[in-house]
C-alpha cells in the first residue's frame, strides 16, 4: 500500500513513518505540512492512502478533502487530528471519510485501523497474484 502523510508536526510525521516502516506491504511516498503542497504531491504520486490532519501549516485538511473528491481516482483517507468535535467529524463524513481519529486519545485505534487496511491490501494483492498466475 502506498501511503502519503499530511501532518504539520515533524514529530508526529517521524513517529508515523517509523510505525509504517514496520509493515512490509507499506511504502511511504512522502509527507508535507500544507494543503497546497499536499494536493500537488498527491496528484503526482497517486497514493492508495492519505493520513491527514485537519489543521495544517497553510490551508486545512477540508480544503484538501474537497480537492480529492473532485478526482476520478481517490485515495482512502484516514484523519488523525486534534480537531475532533462533532462538527469536524460530521463534515469529514460528508466528504467521504470513513476513518477519523483523535490524535491525542485514539492514536492506537488509528494504528489498528491502519493495520486492518494494510491487511486488506495484502490480501487483495495475494488474490490478484493467484489470478495473474
DSSP file (Angstrom, degrees, kcal/mol; ACC not computed):
  #  RESIDUE AA STRUCTURE BP1 BP2  ACC     N-H-->O    O-->H-N    N-H-->O    O-->H-N    TCO  KAPPA ALPHA  PHI   PSI    X-CA   Y-CA   Z-CA
    1    1 A X              0   0    0      0, 0.0    26,-2.8     0, 0.0     2,-0.6   0.000 360.0 360.0 360.0 132.9    0.0    0.0    0.0
    2    2 A X  E     -a   27   0A   0     24,-0.2    46,-2.2    44,-0.1    47,-2.1  -0.822 360.0-170.4 -95.6 122.1    1.3    3.4   -1.0
    3    3 A X  E     -ab  28  49A   0     24,-2.8    26,-3.3    -2,-0.6    27,-0.7  -0.887  14.2-167.5-120.9 141.5    0.9    6.0    1.8
    4    4 A X  E     -ab  30  50A   0     45,-2.1    47,-2.4    -2,-0.4     2,-0.4  -0.993  14.6-144.2-127.2 137.6    1.3    9.8    1.9
    5    5 A X  E     -ab  31  51A   0     25,-2.2    27,-1.7    -2,-0.4     2,-0.5  -0.861  13.7-175.1-105.1 130.4    1.4   11.8    5.2
    6    6 A X  E     +ab  32  52A   0     45,-3.1    47,-2.2    -2,-0.4     2,-0.3  -0.892  34.0 138.2-122.9  98.6   -0.1   15.3    5.5
    7    7 A X        -     0   0    0     25,-2.1    49,-0.1    -2,-0.5     6,-0.1  -0.994  47.9-149.7-149.5 127.4    0.8   16.3    9.1
    8    8 A X  S    S+     0   0    0     47,-0.5     2,-0.6    -2,-0.3    25,-0.1   0.758  78.6  81.0 -74.6 -23.4    2.1   19.7   10.5
    9    9 A X     >  -     0   0    0      1,-0.2     4,-2.5     2,-0.0     5,-0.2  -0.736  62.4-158.8 -90.6 120.2    4.1   18.1   13.3
   10   10 A X  H  > S+     0   0    0     -2,-0.6     4,-2.5     1,-0.2     5,-0.2   0.875  95.3  55.0 -60.9 -37.1    7.5   16.8   12.4
   11   11 A X  H  > S+     0   0    0      2,-0.2     4,-2.2     1,-0.2    -1,-0.2   0.913 109.7  44.8 -64.0 -42.6    7.5   14.6   15.5
   12   12 A X  H  > S+     0   0    0      2,-0.2     4,-2.9     1,-0.2     5,-0.2   0.911 112.2  52.5 -69.1 -41.1    4.2   13.0   14.5
   13   13 A X  H  X S+     0   0    0     -4,-2.5     4,-2.7     1,-0.2    -2,-0.2   0.934 111.3  47.1 -57.7 -45.9    5.4   12.5   10.9
   14   14 A X  H  X S+     0   0    0     -4,-2.5     4,-2.3     2,-0.2    -1,-0.2   0.904 112.3  49.7 -63.1 -41.8    8.5   10.8   12.1
   15   15 A X  H  X S+     0   0    0     -4,-2.2     4,-2.4     2,-0.2    -2,-0.2   0.931 112.5  47.3 -63.5 -45.1    6.5    8.6   14.5
   16   16 A X  H  X S+     0   0    0     -4,-2.9     4,-3.2     1,-0.2     5,-0.3   0.918 110.7  51.7 -62.8 -43.1    4.1    7.6   11.8
   17   17 A X  H  X S+     0   0    0     -4,-2.7     4,-2.1    -5,-0.2    -1,-0.2   0.900 109.8  50.1 -61.6 -39.8    7.0    6.9    9.4
   18   18 A X  H  < S+     0   0    0     -4,-2.3     4,-0.5     2,-0.2    -1,-0.2   0.934 114.6  44.0 -61.5 -46.6    8.6    4.7   12.0
   19   19 A X  H >< S+     0   0    0     -4,-2.4     3,-1.3     1,-0.2     4,-0.3   0.937 114.7  48.1 -64.9 -47.0    5.4    2.7   12.6
   20   20 A X  H >< S+     0   0    0     -4,-3.2     3,-1.8     1,-0.3     6,-0.2   0.836 101.4  64.3 -65.2 -32.7    4.6    2.4    8.9
   21   21 A X  T 3< S+     0   0    0     -4,-2.1    -1,-0.3     1,-0.3    -2,-0.2   0.678  91.9  66.3 -66.4 -15.3    8.0    1.2    8.0
   22   22 A X  T <  S+     0   0    0     -3,-1.3     2,-0.7    -4,-0.5    -1,-0.3   0.605  84.5  83.4 -79.8 -11.9    7.4   -1.9   10.1
   23   23 A X    X   -     0   0    0     -3,-1.8     3,-1.8    -4,-0.3    -1,-0.0  -0.836  68.9-155.5 -95.3 116.1    4.7   -3.0    7.7
   24   24 A X  T 3  S+     0   0    0     -2,-0.7    -1,-0.1     1,-0.3    -3,-0.0   0.758  92.8  55.1 -64.0 -23.3    6.3   -4.9    4.7
   25   25 A X  T 3  S+     0   0    0     -3,-0.1     2,-0.4     2,-0.0    -1,-0.3   0.392  94.1  91.0 -89.3   5.4    3.3   -4.1    2.5
   26   26 A X    <   -     0   0    0     -3,-1.8     2,-0.5    -6,-0.2   -24,-0.2  -0.850  48.8-175.4-110.2 135.4    3.6   -0.3    3.1
   27   27 A X  E     -a    2   0A   0    -26,-2.8   -24,-2.8    -2,-0.4     2,-0.7  -0.978  18.2-146.6-124.0 116.1    5.6    2.2    1.1
   28   28 A X  E     -a    3   0A   0     -2,-0.5   -24,-0.2   -26,-0.2     3,-0.1  -0.749  11.7-169.6 -83.1 116.6    5.6    5.8    2.5
   29   29 A X  E     -     0   0A   0    -26,-3.3     2,-0.3    -2,-0.7   -25,-0.2   0.742  52.6 -70.9 -80.0 -25.2    5.8    8.0   -0.6
   30   30 A X  E     -a    4   0A   0    -27,-0.7   -25,-2.2     2,-0.0     2,-0.3  -0.965  43.1-121.0 158.6-172.7    6.4   11.2    1.3
   31   31 A X  E     +a    5   0A   0     -2,-0.3     2,-0.3   -27,-0.2   -25,-0.2  -0.986  18.0 175.8-157.9 159.5    5.0   13.9    3.6
   32   32 A X  E     -a    6   0A   0    -27,-1.7   -25,-2.1    -2,-0.3    -2,-0.0  -0.947  28.3-133.0-157.8 177.3    4.2   17.5    3.9
   33   33 A X  S    S+     0   0    0     -2,-0.3    24,-2.9   -27,-0.2    25,-0.5   0.255  77.3  62.8-125.0  11.7    2.6   20.0    6.2
   34   34 A X  B  > S-e   58   0B   0     23,-0.2     4,-2.1    22,-0.2    25,-0.2  -0.985  72.8-125.5-141.5 154.2    0.3   22.2    4.0
   35   35 A X  H  > S+     0   0    0     23,-2.5     4,-2.6    -2,-0.3     5,-0.2   0.885 105.6  52.1 -64.8 -43.3   -2.7   21.7    1.8
   36   36 A X  H  > S+     0   0    0     22,-0.2     4,-1.8     2,-0.2    -1,-0.2   0.937 113.4  43.2 -64.3 -47.4   -1.3   23.2   -1.4
   37   37 A X  H  > S+     0   0    0      1,-0.2     4,-2.5     2,-0.2     5,-0.2   0.914 113.6  53.7 -62.1 -41.8    1.9   21.1   -1.5
   38   38 A X  H  X S+     0   0    0     -4,-2.1     4,-3.1     1,-0.2     5,-0.3   0.919 105.7  52.7 -60.3 -44.2   -0.1   18.0   -0.5
   39   39 A X  H  X S+     0   0    0     -4,-2.6     4,-2.2     1,-0.2    -1,-0.2   0.930 111.9  44.4 -60.2 -45.7   -2.5   18.4   -3.4
   40   40 A X  H  X S+     0   0    0     -4,-1.8     4,-1.7     2,-0.2    -1,-0.2   0.905 115.7  47.9 -67.1 -39.3    0.3   18.7   -6.0
   41   41 A X  H  X S+     0   0    0     -4,-2.5     4,-3.2     2,-0.2     5,-0.3   0.915 112.2  49.2 -65.2 -42.5    2.2   15.7   -4.4
   42   42 A X  H  X S+     0   0    0     -4,-3.1     4,-2.4     1,-0.2     5,-0.2   0.894 109.4  51.7 -66.3 -39.7   -0.9   13.6   -4.2
   43   43 A X  H  < S+     0   0    0     -4,-2.2    -1,-0.2    -5,-0.3    -2,-0.2   0.904 117.7  39.2 -61.3 -40.1   -1.9   14.3   -7.8
   44   44 A X  H  < S+     0   0    0     -4,-1.7    -2,-0.2    -5,-0.2    -1,-0.2   0.910 124.2  36.0 -77.1 -43.4    1.6   13.3   -9.0
   45   45 A X  H  < S-     0   0    0     -4,-3.2    -3,-0.2    -5,-0.2    -2,-0.2   0.766  84.3-154.5 -87.2 -27.5    2.2   10.3   -6.6
   46   46 A X     <  -     0   0    0     -4,-2.4   -44,-0.1    -5,-0.3    -3,-0.1   0.946  18.3-164.1  52.5  62.0   -1.3    8.8   -6.5
   47   47 A X        -     0   0    0     -5,-0.2   -44,-0.2     1,-0.1     3,-0.1  -0.240  25.4-134.0 -70.1 163.1   -1.1    7.1   -3.1
   48   48 A X  S    S+     0   0    0    -46,-2.2    28,-2.8     1,-0.2     2,-0.4   0.762  91.3  26.7 -81.7 -29.7   -3.6    4.4   -2.0
   49   49 A X  E     -bc   3  76A   0    -47,-2.1   -45,-2.1    26,-0.2     2,-0.5  -0.997  62.2-162.0-140.5 137.4   -3.9    6.0    1.4
   50   50 A X  E     -bc   4  77A   0     26,-2.5    28,-2.9    -2,-0.4     2,-0.6  -0.987   8.9-155.1-117.7 127.0   -3.5    9.6    2.8
   51   51 A X  E     -bc   5  78A   0    -47,-2.4   -45,-3.1    -2,-0.5     2,-0.4  -0.925  29.3-173.6 -99.3 119.1   -3.1   10.1    6.5
   52   52 A X  E     -bc   6  79A   0     26,-2.7    28,-2.4    -2,-0.6     2,-0.3  -0.941  27.0-155.7-129.4 131.5   -4.4   13.6    7.1
   53   53 A X        -     0   0    0    -47,-2.2    28,-0.2    -2,-0.4    26,-0.0  -0.773  19.3-140.5 -92.7 149.0   -4.5   16.2    9.9
   54   54 A X  S    S+     0   0    0     -2,-0.3     7,-2.6     6,-0.1     2,-0.6   0.796  88.8  64.9 -80.2 -28.4   -7.2   18.8    9.6
   55   55 A X  B    S+F   60   0C   0      5,-0.2   -47,-0.5     6,-0.1     2,-0.2  -0.864  71.2 172.6 -98.8 118.8   -5.0   21.6   10.9
   56   56 A X        -     0   0    0      3,-0.8   -22,-0.2    -2,-0.6     3,-0.2  -0.753  47.5-106.9-122.9 167.9   -2.1   22.3    8.6
   57   57 A X  S    S+     0   0    0    -24,-2.9     2,-0.4    -2,-0.2   -23,-0.2   0.915 111.5  12.5 -61.2 -43.9    0.6   24.9    8.3
   58   58 A X  B    S-e   34   0B   0    -25,-0.5   -23,-2.5    -3,-0.0    -1,-0.2  -0.999 129.8  -5.6-133.7 137.2   -1.1   26.5    5.4
   59   59 A X  S    S-     0   0    0     -2,-0.4    -3,-0.8   -25,-0.2     2,-0.3  -0.302  84.3 -97.8  74.6-167.2   -4.7   25.7    4.3
   60   60 A X  B  >  -F   55   0C   0     -5,-0.2     4,-1.5     1,-0.1     3,-0.4  -0.951  23.1-101.6-148.0 168.6   -6.6   22.9    6.1
   61   61 A X  H  > S+     0   0    0     -7,-2.6     4,-2.7    -2,-0.3     5,-0.1   0.814 117.4  58.2 -62.6 -32.5   -7.5   19.3    5.7
   62   62 A X  H  > S+     0   0    0     -8,-0.4     4,-2.5     2,-0.2    -1,-0.2   0.881 102.2  54.9 -67.3 -36.3  -11.0   20.1    4.5
   63   63 A X  H  > S+     0   0    0     -3,-0.4     4,-1.7     1,-0.2    -1,-0.2   0.928 111.7  44.7 -57.9 -45.3   -9.6   22.1    1.6
   64   64 A X  H  X S+     0   0    0     -4,-1.5     4,-2.7     2,-0.2    -2,-0.2   0.901 110.6  53.4 -68.0 -41.6   -7.6   19.1    0.6
   65   65 A X  H  X S+     0   0    0     -4,-2.7     4,-2.3     1,-0.2    -2,-0.2   0.904 107.5  51.5 -60.3 -41.7  -10.5   16.7    1.0
   66   66 A X  H  X S+     0   0    0     -4,-2.5     4,-0.6     2,-0.2    -1,-0.2   0.902 111.2  48.1 -62.3 -40.0  -12.7   18.8   -1.3
   67   67 A X  H >< S+     0   0    0     -4,-1.7     3,-1.4    -5,-0.2     4,-0.4   0.938 110.6  50.8 -64.6 -46.6   -9.9   18.7   -3.9
   68   68 A X  H >< S+     0   0    0     -4,-2.7     3,-1.8     1,-0.3    -2,-0.2   0.880 102.8  60.7 -58.5 -39.5   -9.5   14.9   -3.6
   69   69 A X  H 3< S+     0   0    0     -4,-2.3    -1,-0.3     1,-0.3    -2,-0.2   0.686  98.5  58.3 -65.0 -17.2  -13.3   14.5   -4.0
   70   70 A X  T << S+     0   0    0     -3,-1.4    -1,-0.3    -4,-0.6    -2,-0.2   0.574  88.5  96.3 -86.1  -9.5  -13.0   16.1   -7.5
   71   71 A X  S <  S-     0   0    0     -3,-1.8     3,-0.2    -4,-0.4    -3,-0.0  -0.498  72.7-138.0 -83.1 149.9  -10.5   13.5   -8.7
   72   72 A X  S    S+     0   0    0      1,-0.2     2,-0.6    -2,-0.2    -1,-0.1   0.861  99.1  44.0 -73.1 -35.2  -11.6   10.4  -10.7
   73   73 A X  S    S-     0   0    0     -5,-0.0     2,-0.4    -3,-0.0    -1,-0.2  -0.917  81.6-171.2-113.5 105.7   -9.3    8.1   -8.7
   74   74 A X        -     0   0    0     -2,-0.6     2,-0.1    -3,-0.2    -5,-0.1  -0.805  15.1-134.5-104.8 134.4   -9.5    8.9   -5.0
   75   75 A X        -     0   0    0     -2,-0.4   -26,-0.2     1,-0.1     2,-0.2  -0.415  32.5 -98.8 -75.4 159.1   -7.2    7.5   -2.3
   76   76 A X  E     -c   49   0A   0    -28,-2.8   -26,-2.5    -2,-0.1     2,-0.4  -0.531  42.4-147.5 -67.7 145.2   -8.6    6.3    1.0
   77   77 A X  E     -c   50   0A   0    -28,-0.2    22,-0.8    19,-0.2    21,-0.6  -0.980  16.0-170.0-124.8 131.8   -8.2    8.9    3.7
   78   78 A X  E     -cd  51  99A   0    -28,-2.9   -26,-2.7    -2,-0.4     2,-0.5  -0.985  16.7-147.1-116.6 120.0   -7.6    8.4    7.4
   79   79 A X  E     +cd  52 100A   0     20,-3.0    22,-2.4    -2,-0.5     2,-0.4  -0.747  19.0 176.6 -88.1 129.5   -8.0   11.6    9.5
   80   80 A X  E     + d   0 101A   0    -28,-2.4     2,-0.3    -2,-0.5    22,-0.2  -0.916  29.6 133.5-132.3 104.4   -5.7   11.8   12.5
   81   81 A X  E     - d   0 102A   0     20,-2.4    22,-3.3    -2,-0.4    23,-0.3  -0.897  64.5-128.3-148.7 166.1   -6.2   15.1   14.2
   82   82 A X  S    S+     0   0    0     -2,-0.3     2,-1.4    20,-0.2     3,-0.1   0.494  93.2  86.9 -94.4  -9.2   -6.8   17.1   17.4
   83   83 A X        +     0   0    0      1,-0.2    -1,-0.1     5,-0.0   -29,-0.0  -0.665  52.0 141.7 -90.2  81.9   -9.9   18.7   15.9
   84   84 A X        +     0   0    0     -2,-1.4    -1,-0.2     4,-0.1    18,-0.1   0.246  15.3 130.4-116.5  13.0  -12.3   16.0   16.8
   85   85 A X  S >> S-     0   0    0      1,-0.1     4,-2.2    -3,-0.1     3,-0.7  -0.181  74.0 -98.7 -63.3 162.9  -15.6   17.7   17.8
   86   86 A X  H 3> S+     0   0    0      1,-0.2     4,-2.9     2,-0.2     5,-0.3   0.862 122.1  55.9 -53.3 -42.3  -18.8   16.5   16.3
   87   87 A X  H 3> S+     0   0    0      1,-0.2     4,-2.1     2,-0.2    -1,-0.2   0.890 109.6  47.1 -61.0 -36.2  -18.9   19.3   13.6
   88   88 A X  H <> S+     0   0    0     -3,-0.7     4,-2.4     2,-0.2    -2,-0.2   0.933 113.8  46.9 -68.1 -45.8  -15.4   18.2   12.3
   89   89 A X  H  X S+     0   0    0     -4,-2.2     4,-2.4     1,-0.2    -2,-0.2   0.920 113.7  48.1 -62.0 -43.7  -16.4   14.5   12.3
   90   90 A X  H  X S+     0   0    0     -4,-2.9     4,-2.3    -5,-0.2    -1,-0.2   0.909 111.3  49.7 -65.6 -42.0  -19.7   15.2   10.5
   91   91 A X  H  X S+     0   0    0     -4,-2.1     4,-1.1    -5,-0.3    -1,-0.2   0.905 111.5  49.5 -63.0 -40.9  -18.0   17.4    7.9
   92   92 A X  H  <>S+     0   0    0     -4,-2.4     5,-2.5     1,-0.2     3,-0.4   0.908 110.0  50.8 -64.9 -41.6  -15.4   14.8    7.2
   93   93 A X  H ><5S+     0   0    0     -4,-2.4     3,-2.0     1,-0.2    -2,-0.2   0.905 106.2  54.8 -62.2 -41.1  -18.0   12.1    6.9
   94   94 A X  H 3<5S+     0   0    0     -4,-2.3    -1,-0.2     1,-0.3    -2,-0.2   0.797 106.3  53.4 -62.0 -26.6  -19.9   14.3    4.4
   95   95 A X  T 3<5S-     0   0    0     -4,-1.1    -1,-0.3    -3,-0.4    -2,-0.2   0.262 128.9 -97.9 -92.9  11.5  -16.7   14.4    2.4
   96   96 A X  T < 5S+     0   0    0     -3,-2.0     2,-0.4     1,-0.3    -3,-0.2   0.521  70.0 151.1  93.0   6.2  -16.4   10.6    2.3
   97   97 A X      < +     0   0    0     -5,-2.5    -1,-0.3     1,-0.2     3,-0.1  -0.583  16.7 174.8 -76.5 128.8  -14.0   10.0    5.2
   98   98 A X        +     0   0    0    -21,-0.6     2,-0.5    -2,-0.4    -1,-0.2   0.556  67.0  58.4-105.7 -14.1  -14.6    6.6    6.9
   99   99 A X  E     +d   78   0A   0    -22,-0.8   -20,-3.0     2,-0.0     2,-0.4  -0.951  60.6 162.3-125.5 111.0  -11.6    6.7    9.3
  100  100 A X  E     +d   79   0A   0     -2,-0.5     2,-0.4   -22,-0.2   -20,-0.2  -0.987   9.6 174.9-135.1 121.1  -11.5    9.6   11.8
  101  101 A X  E     -d   80   0A   0    -22,-2.4   -20,-2.4    -2,-0.4     2,-0.5  -0.967  34.2-120.3-134.9 145.3   -9.3    9.5   14.9
  102  102 A X  E  >  -d   81   0A   0     -2,-0.4     4,-2.8   -22,-0.2   -20,-0.2  -0.714  22.6-147.3 -78.7 121.3   -8.4   11.8   17.8
  103  103 A X  T  4 S+     0   0    0    -22,-3.3     4,-0.3    -2,-0.5   -21,-0.2   0.851  94.6  42.9 -60.5 -37.0   -4.6   12.2   17.7
  104  104 A X  T  4 S+     0   0    0    -23,-0.3    -1,-0.2     1,-0.1   -22,-0.1   0.842 130.2  19.8 -80.9 -34.3   -4.3   12.5   21.4
  105  105 A X  T  4 S+     0   0    0      1,-0.1    -2,-0.2     2,-0.1    -1,-0.1   0.586 127.5  40.3-116.3 -13.1   -6.7    9.9   22.6
  106  106 A X  S  X S+     0   0    0     -4,-2.8     4,-2.3     1,-0.1     5,-0.2   0.069  70.3 118.7-126.3  24.8   -7.2    7.4   19.7
  107  107 A X  H  > S+     0   0    0     -4,-0.3     4,-2.1     1,-0.2     5,-0.2   0.920  80.0  47.9 -60.0 -45.2   -3.7    7.0   18.3
  108  108 A X  H  > S+     0   0    0      1,-0.2     4,-2.2     2,-0.2    -1,-0.2   0.891 110.6  51.6 -64.4 -39.2   -3.6    3.3   19.0
  109  109 A X  H  > S+     0   0    0      1,-0.2     4,-2.4     2,-0.2    -1,-0.2   0.885 108.5  52.3 -63.7 -37.5   -7.0    2.8   17.5
  110  110 A X  H  X S+     0   0    0     -4,-2.3     4,-2.3     2,-0.2    -2,-0.2   0.910 108.7  49.5 -63.5 -41.3   -5.8    4.6   14.4
  111  111 A X  H  X S+     0   0    0     -4,-2.1     4,-2.2     2,-0.2    -2,-0.2   0.872 109.8  51.8 -65.9 -36.1   -2.8    2.3   14.1
  112  112 A X  H  X S+     0   0    0     -4,-2.2     4,-2.1     2,-0.2    -2,-0.2   0.914 109.2  50.1 -64.0 -42.4   -5.1   -0.7   14.5
  113  113 A X  H  X S+     0   0    0     -4,-2.4     4,-2.4     1,-0.2    -2,-0.2   0.901 109.5  51.6 -62.8 -40.5   -7.3    0.7   11.7
  114  114 A X  H  X S+     0   0    0     -4,-2.3     4,-3.0     2,-0.2     5,-0.2   0.921 107.1  52.8 -61.7 -43.4   -4.2    1.1    9.5
  115  115 A X  H  X S+     0   0    0     -4,-2.2     4,-2.5     1,-0.2    -1,-0.2   0.899 109.6  49.0 -59.7 -40.3   -3.1   -2.5   10.2
  116  116 A X  H  X S+     0   0    0     -4,-2.1     4,-2.5     2,-0.2    -1,-0.2   0.920 111.7  48.8 -64.6 -42.9   -6.6   -3.7    9.0
  117  117 A X  H  X S+     0   0    0     -4,-2.4     4,-2.2     1,-0.2    -2,-0.2   0.917 112.6  48.0 -61.8 -42.8   -6.3   -1.5    5.9
  118  118 A X  H  X S+     0   0    0     -4,-3.0     4,-2.6     2,-0.2    -2,-0.2   0.889 110.6  51.9 -66.6 -38.2   -2.8   -2.9    5.2
  119  119 A X  H  X S+     0   0    0     -4,-2.5     4,-2.6    -5,-0.2    -2,-0.2   0.912 109.3  49.3 -63.5 -42.3   -4.0   -6.5    5.8
  120  120 A X  H  X S+     0   0    0     -4,-2.5     4,-2.4     2,-0.2    -2,-0.2   0.906 111.8  49.6 -61.7 -41.3   -6.9   -5.9    3.3
  121  121 A X  H  X S+     0   0    0     -4,-2.2     4,-2.3     2,-0.2    -2,-0.2   0.918 111.4  48.1 -63.8 -44.1   -4.4   -4.5    0.8
  122  122 A X  H  X S+     0   0    0     -4,-2.6     4,-2.4     2,-0.2    -2,-0.2   0.907 111.9  49.7 -64.4 -41.8   -2.0   -7.5    1.3
  123  123 A X  H  X S+     0   0    0     -4,-2.6     4,-2.4     2,-0.2    -1,-0.2   0.903 111.0  49.4 -64.5 -40.8   -4.9  -10.0    0.9
  124  124 A X  H  X S+     0   0    0     -4,-2.4     4,-2.5     1,-0.2    -1,-0.2   0.905 111.1  50.5 -62.9 -40.7   -6.1   -8.2   -2.3
  125  125 A X  H  X S+     0   0    0     -4,-2.3     4,-2.2     2,-0.2    -2,-0.2   0.900 110.5  48.7 -63.9 -41.4   -2.5   -8.4   -3.6
  126  126 A X  H  X S+     0   0    0     -4,-2.4     4,-1.9     2,-0.2    -2,-0.2   0.910 112.2  49.0 -64.6 -42.3   -2.3  -12.1   -2.9
  127  127 A X  H  X S+     0   0    0     -4,-2.4     4,-2.0     1,-0.2    -2,-0.2   0.908 111.3  49.3 -63.3 -42.0   -5.6  -12.8   -4.6
  128  128 A X  H  X S+     0   0    0     -4,-2.5     4,-2.7     1,-0.2    -1,-0.2   0.887 107.9  54.5 -64.5 -38.8   -4.5  -10.8   -7.6
  129  129 A X  H  X S+     0   0    0     -4,-2.2     4,-1.3     1,-0.2    -1,-0.2   0.892 108.4  49.1 -62.2 -39.3   -1.2  -12.7   -7.7
  130  130 A X  H  < S+     0   0    0     -4,-1.9    -1,-0.2     2,-0.2    -2,-0.2   0.892 112.4  48.3 -67.2 -38.6   -3.2  -16.0   -7.8
  131  131 A X  H  < S+     0   0    0     -4,-2.0    -2,-0.2     1,-0.2    -1,-0.2   0.899 111.9  49.0 -66.6 -40.7   -5.4  -14.7  -10.6
  132  132 A X  H  <        0   0    0     -4,-2.7    -1,-0.2     1,-0.2    -2,-0.2   0.745 360.0 360.0 -70.1 -24.0   -2.4  -13.5  -12.6
  133  133 A X     <        0   0    0     -4,-1.3    -1,-0.2    -5,-0.2    -2,-0.2   0.485 360.0 360.0 -74.1 360.0   -0.6  -16.8  -12.2
